[in-house]
Amino acid sequence: MSRRNGSRNASVSVRYTSSPLLASKTPVWRSKFVVAMIALGFIGLTARAAYIQVIGNDFFIRQGEVRFARTLELPANRGRILDRNGLILASSVIAASIWAIPEDVDRDPAKLKALARLLEMPLADLNKKLENEDKTFVWIKRQVDQPIAQEIAALGIKGVYQRREYKREYPEGEPIAHVVGFTNVEDHGQEGMELAFDKELAGKPGSRRVIKDRLGRVVEDVGDQVPPVDGKDIQLSVDSKVQFFAYQKLRDSVIQHKAKAGSVVVMDAITGEVLALANYPSYDPNNRRRLSGEQLRNRALTDTFEPGSTMKPITVAMALEAGRVTPQSLIDTSPGRLTITGSTITDTHNYGLLTVEGVIQKSSNVGATKIAQRMTPHEMWDTFTAVGFGQKPQITFPGAVTGRLRPWKTWRPIEQATMSYGYGLSASLFQMAHSYTAFSHDGEIIPATMLKGTEPVVGTRVFSPKTAVAVRKMLQMAAGPGGTGQKAQTVGYSVGGKSGTAHKQVGKGYASNRYRSWFTGMAPIDKPRVIVAVMLDEPSAGQYFGGTVAAPVFSEVVQQTLRQMGVAPDMDVKPQIVANPVEESF
């Protein structure tokens, strides 16, 4: 018995001493320390979890949103632009924009070649857009037509996606481009009424808060969706039919006379509404790939010129109003020239003794100067300012210019003389047309507008009704037999107007063979309904007088406009056009 116990004790003793870990006695504090550290670790994890979930929750939510949450803009439908009769001039249609995640794009050569063909872009350009695989987003092409977008979707190219946007369309194209203008790819107005009323047309975009995965796919909506507010429609005063006809006749005349450019303004003589405003050359707002500054310029509003003889009726009107002359007062224009402080003013002919009416009819520079000499510079400046010269047109349209009218105190005698027949000051074609409302509206200058009016207009009196009637009679004589604007006559309607031909200023002098040709007038003459102003810049086909190149455009536009407006003819005669009309003085 004792032997077995001793043998077992010896065996146990050997196993114990053979293991160093078992041979050493472990201190009690060490095991407690290990347990304490494990417990502390659990406490730390619990505290951290509590901090993340409770105390610092907002911060971590924000960080998550930064990485995965996105606010998607819901574009508003841009408002339409309409003509006065409700015809659509500009509207928005749905268009797809193509984008890609370069690192995910399927590089199948056949598919990429087909994509490039559908987008009408070189394959090299497409590959260049996709070559940077570090990018997670790249636009390939914005605003693609829906049929093309459907064909692209049918290709099924991995990593190529579409986003719905709106594309602007302009059904009337070139004839009305300078009025309507256009938007950029972001749907912001860049020219014309699109720019002038960009805020009203644009509306207010909505928003949608979503969670996206790393591939940009929406996996969850977050919060409430804010719906977009569509833009307002804008109705213009322009009549698209009148606009088209005016543009067509202007274009034909510019081409016929090999002119550099041309403009025409048609204005309602009663309301001040602009019925047409056309320029040539123009552009197609639906295809702006090769635009130039020459095409974009709205010359009727942005370009200023010395108006020449179209200023003479205003000079005569102020003299009539001041009581310095009457329509039958005699003015001696012999011998057809007049020298003032060393400078000589000439007429194309020696007209001899003329009435004031005859001065307008024959367009005598000498006669206009002698009438102006009965006025003071201050009186002339006041009247020129009152009819809008040297003033920025109060019209909601970008780019309208002020023109030039120097302070009257700086005028020299020769400058007062030349201003009486349209030299030494400058105005736009629009300003010239607007100034004639003082004659059409019985002596009141009325506000001009590009928007369809709903309220009666309130004018500012410049001349008495008697003066306005007298000047209208002179304008009728100037456009009739013996006048300089006989080609302005039209079938069925009485017309009155004044032609003008001005040398173009080059440097500090005037070019001897470069002209601007004008005609401004109204019809019917007793109760005017329309004012039409026409300008051709540098006609070079041999004819350049305003009564020859601009008056025919006036005639055709007046006739078509009055018929479109439903104005009954006030005459039953054929146009009284002669082969060789009287030439106006420069």
Number of C-alpha atoms within 10 A of each C-alpha: 6 7 8 9 10 11 12 12 11 12 11 11 12 11 11 14 12 10 10 9 10 11 12 10 8 10 8 8 9 10 11 11 11 11 12 12 12 12 12 12 12 12 12 12 12 12 12 14 14 13 12 15 13 10 11 13 13 12 11 12 13 12 11 12 15 10 12 16 21 17 15 12 14 18 20 19 24 28 21 21 23 23 21 19 14 13 16 17 21 24 18 16 14 15 21 22 21 21 17 21 21 22 16 15 16 14 15 10 10 9 15 18 17 15 22 18 12 14 20 10 14 12 16 11 12 17 16 9 14 22 12 13 13 10 12 15 17 15 15 20 15 20 21 22 15 15 10 15 18 13 13 22 14 9 14 12 18 14 17 22 18 21 11 16 21 22 24 21 19 21 15 20 19 20 26 26 26 26 23 25 22 25 20 11 13 11 20 16 21 15 23 23 25 27 18 18 19 20 15 16 25 23 19 18 17 17 16 16 18 19 18 17 12 9 11 13 10 15 12 12 15 13 9 9 15 13 15 16 16 18 19 17 18 21 20 25 22 25 23 23 19 22 24 19 18 30 28 17 16 29 22 13 21 24 16 13 18 17 22 15 23 27 27 31 29 30 27 24 26 17 23 26 23 25 28 28 30 29 31 29 22 23 22 21 24 16 11 10 8 8 13 11 7 13 18 19 18 26 26 27 24 17 18 20 22 25 29 30 30 28 24 27 27 23 22 28 25 23 23 22 17 14 9 14 19 18 19 11 13 16 20 16 24 16 14 18 17 18 11 11 8 8 9 11 18 18 22 16 17 15 19 12 15 20 17 23 24 23 27 31 28 24 31 28 30 30 33 26 22 16 24 25 15 12 16 11 20 13 14 20 20 14 17 22 13 19 24 19 24 21 17 13 21 11 12 15 18 17 16 21 19 20 23 17 17 13 11 16 9 10 16 11 12 17 16 22 24 19 27 29 31 25 20 20 22 23 25 25 27 28 27 26 24 28 23 29 30 26 30 30 23 20 23 23 24 24 17 23 22 22 21 21 15 7 7 8 13 11 16 13 16 22 24 16 18 14 23 25 20 17 25 27 19 25 27 28 24 29 29 25 18 15 26 30 38 32 27 33 29 24 18 16 22 24 30 27 37 34 38 31 27 26 21 18 14 10 7 6 9 13 13 10 11 17 23 26 30 33 33 30 34 33 27 25 22 16 17 22 21 26 29 32 32 31 33 29 21 21 27 16 11 8 13 24 28 32 30 24 26 33 31 24 26 33 23 18 29 29 20 16 24 18 13 12 13 9 13 11 15 15 12 10 13 11 17 14 17 12 8 10 19 22 21 26 23 21
